Amino acid sequence: MGELKLSGFAKYAWFVLAYNIVVILWGAFLRASLSGDGCGEYWLTCGGEVVPTAPQFKTVIEFSHRLSTGLSFLGVLLLFVWAFRKFAKGDWVRKTAFASFAFIVVEALIGAGLVLTGNTAGNWTASRPFWTMAHLITTFSLLAVLTLTAWFASGGKPFTFQAPRRILIFLTIAVAGIFLIGMSGSIAALTTMLLPSASLSEEFAKDFAESSHILQRLRISHPILSISVGIYLVFLATWLKAQAKENLQINRWANVLSILILIQFPSGAVTLLLHAPILMQIIHLLLADLLWIAFILLSANVLAQQSAAEKSLFATEFQSAVN
């Protein structure tokens, strides 16, 4: 992309991505502050009113989150419509913009489901962990396709999955690992909120006690997965740089990914040692979102380079056959 001047659509696509990160972080504050039931079990209204007339503080938080998600929905809808008006049929921007709209719809439905089933604030149901994991998967998928929409609109080259098998395998393992970290992290945060401990030592004791709830015993999986997958991602980024042969974009995003991982490690440790204060939860989630976006951009550039190399090889072979 180099010094390519961004179009109005490309700038808007990056803005929509950035805005959705803000909405995600506000949602994390909503959950951590136990304000998710601020509007009661009502959707689309808040406590049965379009605009709450005598709101409590948690109602203000919940209602503002609903407004922010509504604006996010409209922003992605405009992105989708604009993409179909600006780009030709079959263009990758159209495809990823459509996927973005599809995921924002699913995201809205999951949000509605959480409210209508009472899976908010400090309420516990057996289905809540599954709602939480589904929410995480949809959120990460939405960020991925929004990132690709902005990247393609900014000059990113179309790619296929015709890369060497080992690259595809390594990237697939990375995606699976990141999703596992995200899901385990969302469950760990939910467990800490619903089953709080008075101290860090008590929390560790519960993590290993046979009498503890299954979610408490699963909580330890998050730091183990985070460290394991984080180390894998650093080695993968280093290896991809070596394969890139001076590709500036691949080198750039490989470096960004590695740096974010090295920052995320102490962030996770501080969050754990301080007993997960809300501010650290938000910072930890922000780094996770940025790390995921960096990985998507790194992968897109790697696959684009492999696709270009494949086309060049095919053209050379075709020309040799003709001659």
C-alpha positions in Angstrom: 0.0 0.0 0.0 3.0 2.3 0.6 2.2 5.9 0.0 -1.1 5.2 -1.7 -3.6 8.0 -1.0 -6.6 6.6 0.8 -10.0 7.1 -0.7 -13.0 8.4 1.3 -14.3 4.8 1.5 -11.0 3.4 2.8 -10.8 6.1 5.5 -14.4 5.4 6.5 -13.7 1.7 6.6 -10.8 2.2 9.0 -13.0 4.5 11.1 -15.7 1.9 11.4 -13.1 -0.6 12.5 -11.8 1.8 15.2 -15.3 2.7 16.4 -16.2 -1.0 16.8 -13.1 -1.4 19.0 -14.4 1.4 21.2 -17.9 -0.3 21.3 -16.3 -3.6 22.3 -14.3 -1.9 25.2 -17.4 -0.1 26.4 -19.2 -3.5 26.4 -16.4 -4.9 28.6 -16.9 -2.0 31.0 -20.6 -2.8 31.0 -20.0 -6.4 31.9 -17.2 -5.8 34.5 -19.3 -3.0 36.2 -22.3 -5.4 36.5 -24.4 -3.0 34.6 -25.7 -5.4 32.0 -29.2 -5.5 33.6 -29.5 -1.7 33.6 -32.5 -1.9 31.2 -34.0 -5.1 32.6 -35.0 -7.9 30.4 -36.2 -5.5 27.6 -35.0 -5.2 24.1 -35.2 -2.9 22.0 -36.7 -0.7 24.8 -34.9 0.1 28.1 -37.0 -0.8 31.0 -40.1 -0.7 28.8 -39.2 2.9 27.7 -37.6 4.1 24.5 -35.6 6.6 26.6 -35.4 5.9 30.3 -36.9 8.8 32.3 -35.5 8.0 35.7 -32.4 6.0 35.1 -30.0 4.6 37.7 -26.3 4.8 37.0 -26.2 1.3 35.6 -29.1 2.1 33.4 -27.2 5.0 31.9 -24.2 2.7 31.2 -26.4 0.0 29.6 -28.5 2.5 27.6 -25.3 4.3 26.3 -23.9 0.9 25.3 -27.1 0.2 23.4 -26.8 3.6 21.6 -23.2 2.9 20.7 -24.0 -0.6 19.3 -26.9 0.9 17.4 -24.5 3.5 15.8 -22.1 0.6 15.1 -24.9 -1.3 13.3 -25.7 1.8 11.2 -22.1 2.4 10.5 -21.5 -1.1 9.2 -24.8 -0.9 7.2 -23.5 2.3 5.5 -20.2 0.5 4.8 -22.1 -2.4 3.2 -24.3 -0.1 1.0 -21.4 2.1 0.0 -19.2 -0.9 -0.9 -21.9 -2.2 -3.2 -22.4 1.1 -4.9 -18.6 1.9 -5.3 -17.1 -1.5 -6.2 -17.8 -3.9 -9.0 -19.5 -7.2 -8.6 -17.1 -9.9 -7.4 -14.7 -7.3 -5.8 -13.3 -8.5 -2.5 -14.4 -5.2 -0.8 -18.0 -6.2 -1.5 -17.5 -9.7 -0.1 -15.9 -8.5 3.1 -18.3 -5.6 3.6 -21.2 -8.1 3.2 -19.6 -10.4 5.7 -19.2 -7.4 8.1 -22.9 -6.7 7.9 -23.8 -10.4 8.4 -21.6 -10.5 11.6 -23.0 -7.3 13.0 -26.5 -8.7 12.6 -25.4 -11.9 14.4 -23.7 -9.7 17.1 -26.9 -7.8 17.6 -29.0 -11.0 17.9 -26.6 -12.4 20.5 -26.8 -9.1 22.5 -30.5 -9.3 22.4 -30.4 -13.0 23.4 -28.2 -12.2 26.4 -30.7 -9.6 27.6 -33.9 -11.5 26.9 -32.6 -14.7 28.6 -31.4 -12.7 31.7 -27.7 -13.6 31.1 -26.5 -10.2 32.3 -24.8 -8.5 35.3 -24.4 -11.0 38.1 -27.0 -13.4 37.0 -26.0 -17.0 36.4 -27.5 -19.6 34.1 -26.1 -22.8 32.7 -26.2 -21.4 29.2 -24.3 -18.2 30.0 -20.7 -19.6 29.2 -22.0 -20.6 25.8 -23.5 -17.2 25.1 -20.2 -15.7 26.2 -18.1 -17.8 23.9 -20.5 -17.2 21.0 -20.2 -13.5 21.6 -16.4 -13.7 21.6 -16.3 -15.7 18.3 -18.7 -13.3 16.6 -16.8 -10.2 17.8 -13.4 -11.5 16.6 -15.0 -12.5 13.2 -16.5 -9.1 12.9 -13.2 -7.4 13.6 -11.5 -9.7 11.0 -13.8 -8.9 8.1 -13.9 -5.2 9.0 -10.1 -5.2 9.0 -10.0 -6.9 5.6 -12.6 -4.5 4.2 -10.4 -1.6 5.2 -7.2 -3.3 3.9 -8.7 -4.2 0.5 -10.1 -0.7 0.1 -6.6 0.7 0.9 -4.9 -1.2 -1.9 -4.5 -4.6 -0.4 -4.2 -7.2 -3.1 -6.8 -10.1 -3.5 -5.5 -13.4 -2.3 -6.4 -17.1 -2.5 -5.5 -20.0 -0.2 -3.2 -21.6 -2.8 -0.2 -20.9 -0.5 2.3 -23.7 0.4 0.6 -26.2 2.7 2.9 -25.5 5.7 2.0 -21.8 5.6 -1.7 -22.6 5.6 -1.3 -25.1 8.4 0.8 -22.7 10.6 -1.8 -19.8 10.0 -4.7 -22.2 10.8 -3.1 -23.3 14.1 -2.6 -19.6 14.9 -6.2 -18.7 14.3 -7.4 -21.7 16.4 -5.0 -20.7 19.1 -6.1 -17.0 19.2 -9.8 -18.1 19.3 -9.1 -20.5 22.2 -7.3 -17.7 24.1 -10.2 -15.4 23.5 -12.8 -17.9 24.6 -10.8 -19.0 27.7 -10.3 -15.3 28.5 -14.0 -14.5 28.2 -14.8 -17.4 30.5 -12.1 -16.4 33.0 -13.5 -12.9 33.1 -17.0 -14.2 33.5 -15.9 -16.6 36.3 -14.1 -13.9 38.2 -17.2 -11.7 38.0 -19.8 -14.3 39.0 -17.7 -16.3 41.5 -15.4 -13.6 43.1 -12.7 -14.4 45.6 -11.6 -12.3 48.5 -7.9 -12.6 47.6 -5.5 -13.8 44.9 -4.5 -16.8 47.1 -8.1 -17.8 47.6 -8.6 -17.5 43.9 -5.7 -19.8 43.1 -6.9 -22.3 45.8 -10.3 -22.4 44.1 -8.7 -23.0 40.7 -7.3 -26.3 41.8 -9.9 -27.4 44.4 -12.0 -30.4 43.3 -15.0 -29.0 45.0 -14.8 -25.8 42.9 -17.2 -25.0 40.1 -16.0 -26.3 36.7 -15.6 -22.7 35.4 -13.2 -21.9 38.3 -11.1 -25.0 37.5 -11.0 -24.0 33.8 -9.8 -20.5 34.6 -6.2 -21.6 34.8 -6.3 -22.7 31.1 -6.3 -19.0 30.0 -2.8 -18.0 31.2 -1.4 -21.4 30.0 -3.0 -21.0 26.6 -2.0 -17.3 26.4 1.7 -18.0 27.1 1.8 -21.1 24.8 0.1 -19.5 21.8 1.8 -16.2 22.4 5.3 -17.8 22.1 4.0 -19.7 19.0 2.9 -16.5 17.4 6.2 -14.7 18.0 8.1 -17.6 16.4 5.5 -17.7 13.5 5.9 -13.9 12.9 9.7 -14.3 12.9 9.5 -17.2 10.4 7.1 -15.4 8.1 9.5 -12.4 8.1 12.3 -14.7 7.0 10.1 -16.1 4.2 9.0 -12.6 3.1 12.2 -11.6 1.4 12.1 -7.9 2.2 8.4 -7.5 1.9 7.9 -4.3 3.9 4.2 -4.9 4.8 4.9 -8.4 6.1 7.9 -7.2 8.1 5.9 -4.3 9.5 2.9 -6.4 10.7 5.1 -9.3 11.9 7.0 -6.7 14.1 3.7 -5.1 15.3 2.3 -8.6 16.2 5.4 -9.6 18.2 5.5 -6.3 20.1 1.9 -6.5 21.0 2.4 -10.0 22.3 5.4 -9.0 24.4 3.2 -6.1 25.9 0.3 -8.4 26.4 2.3 -10.9 28.6 2.9 -8.4 31.4 -0.5 -6.9 30.9 -2.0 -10.3 31.7 0.3 -10.8 34.7 -0.7 -7.4 36.2 -4.4 -8.1 35.6 -4.0 -11.4 37.4 -1.9 -10.1 40.3 -4.2 -7.0 40.9 -7.3 -9.3 40.9 -8.6 -8.1 37.6 -9.5 -4.4 38.1 -11.8 -3.0 35.5 -9.2 -0.7 33.9 -6.8 -3.6 33.5 -9.5 -5.8 32.0 -10.2 -3.1 29.4 -6.5 -2.6 28.6 -6.0 -6.4 28.3 -9.0 -6.6 25.9 -7.7 -3.7 23.9 -4.4 -5.3 23.4 -6.1 -8.6 22.5 -8.2 -6.8 19.8 -5.1 -5.0 18.4 -3.1 -8.2 18.4 -5.9 -10.0 16.4 -6.1 -7.2 13.9 -2.3 -7.2 13.5 -2.4 -11.0 12.9 -5.2 -10.6 10.2 -3.1 -7.9 8.4 0.0 -10.0 8.6 -1.8 -13.1 7.2 -3.5 -11.1 4.5 -0.1 -9.7 3.3 1.5 -13.2 3.4 -1.4 -14.8 1.4 -1.4 -11.9 -1.1 2.4 -12.3 -1.6 1.9 -16.1 -2.1 -0.9 -15.5 -4.6 1.2 -13.0 -6.6 4.1 -15.5 -6.7 1.7 -18.3 -7.8 0.4 -16.1 -10.6 3.9 -15.1 -11.7 5.0 -18.8 -11.8 1.9 -19.7 -13.8 2.5 -16.9 -16.3 6.2 -18.0 -16.7 5.2 -21.6 -17.3 2.4 -20.6 -19.7 4.8 -18.4 -21.7 7.4 -21.2 -21.8 4.7 -23.6 -23.1 3.6 -21.1 -25.8 7.2 -20.6 -27.0 
